[in-house]
């Protein structure tokens, strides 16, 4: 009871309301072994609001989609050329540089008031050499042709120096402070050269956390893929997955603006699960993946596809598990997983290293992690981690 100007007022004590707001997460967890469901409560702390990144997500979608258009043009010309020229890596080099220059330009154009930091794979060193001039001119023409195909940039014409500067914008080392864009301009270069799956993978880090991602997969069908076919004879092809922290994951055709929300599969029986792994044996230990699948009782053969398209396919329930175990000595780069990671987690999935630790994108250009990367839904993760641990122990013992 308090008195103000002679009036007595009664003020109730404030109550703390526990909410299901998706932008709040538990800070302290009660012990499930010692507390009942009726008495257990958690303190909540705010996390990044998805509303904060709407502008950035729109820019990321636009950049990834335009980059996909550029890459499609190069791949189409490559596949129409004679067989001998397909062993030539120059087409993917042109597309790689062109994709990075285009994404860099679009992000800076769409977000002019924001400090720009880009962690990306390429730099312009080779293009600045005398022998790189012809390639640079091809890249510049390709970028300008792609910009001209979009009415927003129809009047934008870049010089070769503009293109070099745009490429070199990707020299940031990222880290735990501030905002950093993370880009793989063509993830899955071997798939690109074969005419198979590849992706343009773009994500945004804020204070070391992935807060949004756009994953353009120009050759991925809108319909579900299976172990029997990655290239259905009918149906629409070319997908854009995008995710905004706290707001879920969506998919749309690259040439459409109509999006649908996606969820990972709800399968809880490992025997019914199918799993993805890298197409190239050089990228992942297929024998270890097979051992893990055997321990789980997985009956379906692995679906082997290139690039972060695996993350996209898993986010919509095409498969239940993705296993990646690189050869000894390989260090994972953040651009190989940042976009894919948020696309899966916002669809209800879980992404960890082989020890069950979440991936840490705050340490710079590389991921420091235990052995490999595993991706699945929440129901399968405990049994998958157990199978991974047992398989790694067996493999280690057999090598002694």
N, C-alpha and C positions, 0 to 999 in steps of 0.2 A: 504494500500500500504506500503510495506517495501522495504528497499534497502540492498542488500547483495553483497559485493565486486563490488559495482558500478552498479549492475543489479537491476532494479526495478521489484518487483514481486507483483502481486495482489492475495490475499488469500481470498477466500470466507468465510463468516461466517458459522460455522458448523450448520447443521440442526439436530434437534432431530426427529428421525423416530420412529413412534409408530408401534409396531410389534404384530403379532399374535403368536409369539414364545410361545409354551406351557410352557416353563420354566420361563416365566415372569408372574407376577400377579399384579393386581392393588394395589397401595399403598394408593392413595387418590381417592375417588369417587366423582364425581360431583352430585349435587342434581337433580334428574330427573324432579322435579317439576319446576325447575327454569332455566334449560338449555336445549337447543335443541340438537337433535342428531348430527347436523352439527358442533356445537361449543363445545360440551362436549368432553373433553379429560382427560386421567388419566395419572398420573406418574406411572412408572413401576419400580419394584425392582426385582432382581433375586431371584429365589428360588432354592432348591436343584435340580441339574441336574440329570436326570435318568442315564446318562452315568457314574456317580460316583459310582453306586451300581451294575454294571453288575457282578462283581466277587462275591459280597455278595449274589445276587439273585441266581446265579448258585449254590452256596453252600447251600442256603436255600432250593432250589428245590430238590437237591440231598438228603439233610438230611431228609426232610419231606417225600420223596418217600421211602427211606430206612426204615424209622420209620413206614410208612404205611404197608410195607412188613412184618415187625415184628408183628404188631398188627393183620394183616390178619391171620397170622399163629396161633396166640393165639386164636382169635375168632373162627376160623375154628375148632380147637380142642375142644373149649368150646361147640359149637353147635352140635358137634358129640357125646358129652358125654351124660350120662343119665340126665333126666329132673331134678332130685333131686340136682345134682351138680351145676345146673345153678343158684341156689340161693346163691352159694358160691362166695364171692367177690374176692377170691384169683387170679383167672385168670386176672381180670382187674388190680389188684395190680401189678402183674408181668409185664403186658403189659405197664402200666403207667410208672413204674420205668425204664423198658427196653427202652421205647420210649425216655424218657428224657436223659438217658445215651447215647443212640445212636446219638441223635441230637447234644448233647454237644460234643461228640467225633468227629463227622463228621465236624462240624463247625470249631473246633480248628485245625483239620487236613487240611481242605481246605483253611483256612485263618491263617496260622501260624505266620504271621508278625504283625497281628493286636491284640491290647489289647482285652481280652475276658471278656465280662460281660453278664450274662444270668439271666433274671428274669423268674423264673419258679415255678411250683406248689409244686414239691416234694423236700424232703431232705432225707438223708440216715439214720436218727436217728433210726428208727425201724429196719432197716436192719443190723445195727451194734450190735443189741442185740443178745443174744444166740439163742432165739427162731426165729430170722430172718435169720439164716445162711442157712437153706435149701432153703428158698425163694431167697436169694441172689445168691446161686449157680444156681438155675433155670434161674434167670435173666441173669447171666453172660453167661451161655450156649446159651441162646436165642440171646443175643447181638452178640456173636461170630459167631453163625450160620448165622445170617443175614449179618454180615460183609463178611463172607466167600462166600456168594452168589453174591457179587459184586466184579468184578475183580480188582477194584481200591484198595480194602482193603483185598484181599484174604490172604495176609501175616500178617495181623494185628490180634493179639490175645490178648485180654484183661484179666487181672487177676481180681479177685473179688475186690481188692483194687483199681484197675484202674476204675472199674465200680462205686464204691462208690465215688471216686473223681469226676468222670464225672457227677454223679447225684448232688453232692454238689456244682458244678459250678453254679447251678441255684439259689444261695442264694442272688444274687444282688437285691438291692432295686430300681434300675433304676433311674429315675429322669430327670432333664432338662439339664444336662451336659454330653457330650460325647455320645458314642454309646452303646446301650444296646439291646441285643436280648431278645425277649419276647416269651415264649413258653407255650402252653397248650399241654402236651404230649398225652393226650386223652381227648378231649372235648366231653362230652356226654357219660359218663360212663354207665349210665342206658341204653342208646341206644345200646352201645357196648354189654352189657350183654344180651339184648333182641335179638341181631342180626340185629338191625336197624342202623340208621345213627349215625356216630361219626366222629370226625375230628382230625387231627394233625394240630395245628394252630401255625405258626411261623411267627414272624414279627421282623423288625429291627427299633429301635428308633434312631434318630440322633438329638441331642439337643432337646429332648422331642417330636419330630415329628415322626410319622410313615412314613417311606420312602420306605419300601417294605414289601410284605407279601407273604407267601406260605401257601396254605390251601389244605391239602390232605384229600379227602373224599372217603375212600375205598369202601363204599357201595352206593354211589350216582351214578345213571345211567348217561351216557353221554346224553341220550335223556331227554327232559324236563319232570319234574315230575308234577303231578296234584293232585287235591284233591281226585281223585279216586284211585291213586296208586303211592306209592313210590318205588315199586319193579316191573317194567314192566317185563312181562314174556320173552321178547326177547330184545336183544340189549346189548351193552357193558356197563360194570359197573366199577367204580373206577376212580375218577376225581381228577386232580390237578389244582387248580386255583392259578395264581400268578400275582402279580402286582408290578410295579416299578414306583415310583412317576414321573408323567409327561409322562409316556409311555403307559398307559392303562392297562387293565386287560385281561388275556388270560386263556384259558382252554386247557388241554390235558388229554388224558388217562394216568393213572399212569404208564402203561407199554409202553408208546409211547413218542416220542420226537416231534411229529407233533402237533403244537398248533394253536388255532384259537382265534381271538380277540372277546370279548363279550361286550354287552351293556345292560344296564337296559332297561326295557320296556318303550315305549314312551306314554303309556296310560295317558290320561289327564282327563278321566271321572271316578270318583270314583265308579260309579255303575258297571263299567266293570272290576274293580280291584279285585284281590284276595290277601289274606294276609297270612303271615306265623306267627306262634307263637310257643312257646315251647311246646313240647309233654307233659311234666310233668306239671300238674297244680301247683305243689309245686314250680316250677321255675318262674311262671308268673301268674298274675291275669287274668284268662280267662274271667271273667265276665266284667272286665273293657274293655278288648279288644273287646268284643261283643258289648258293648255300643258304643264305638267309631266307629266300623264298621257300626252299625245301623244309627248313625248320618250322616255318609258319604254316606249311601245308598248302601253299598257293598252287593251284592246279593249272591256271592259265599261263601260256608262254608270255615272256616279257614283250612289251611294246617298245620298240627301239626307235626313237625319233631324235632329231637334232634340236639343239637350242632350248631356250626358255619356253618354247611352245609347249613343252611338257608341263610346266607350271600352269599355263592357261588351260590345257586339256584337263588336268587334275582338278582345277578349281571348279569346273562345271560337271565333274563326276564321271569323266570318261574312264578314269582309272582310280585306284585307291591309294597307291603307294608310288613314290619316286625315290630311287636309290642312286646316290652318286658317291663313288669311292675312287678318287683320283689316284694315280700311281704315286709312289713315294717321292717326296721332294717337290711335288707340285703345290703351289700356293694359289688358293682361290682368290679371284679379284671380286671386288664388291659389285662391279657392273654386270657380272655373270649371274647375280642372284637377287639384287635389290628389288627390281620391278616384280620379278616372279614371286618373291617372298611375300610381298604385301597383297598381291593378287590372290594367293592361296589363303593367307591368314584372314583376310577380310571375307573370304568365302567360307570361313569356319574351319579351315585346316590348321595344321601345326607344322612348323619348319624348325628343325634343330640340327645340331651336329650329332655325331655318332654317340656322344655321351648324354644327349638329351638337353644340351645347353642351347638357348636361343642364339641366333646368329647376331653378331655384334658388328654393325656397320660404322662404328664411330672411331675406328683405329687407323683410318687412312685408306689407301687404295687396296689393301689386302684384308682378307678375313683370317683371323687367327682362330682356328677351330680344331676340334678333336676328330681326326681321321677322315671324316666324310660328312655328307649331308643327307638327311632323311626327311621325307615329307609324306604326311598321311592325314587322316582325320583323327579326332580326339579319342574315339573308341578303340582304334587299332594301335595307337602309339605305344601303350604299355607293352603289348606283346611284341611289337616290332622292335622296340628298344632291347627287350630281352633276347630276341633272336639275333640282333646285331651284335650284342655283347658276347653271346656264346660263339657266334661264328668268327668274330675277331680273335677270341681266345684260341679257338681250334686252329685257325690259320697261323697264328703265332707259334703254337706248339708244334705244328707240322713243319715249320721252317727251321726249327732248332736242330 
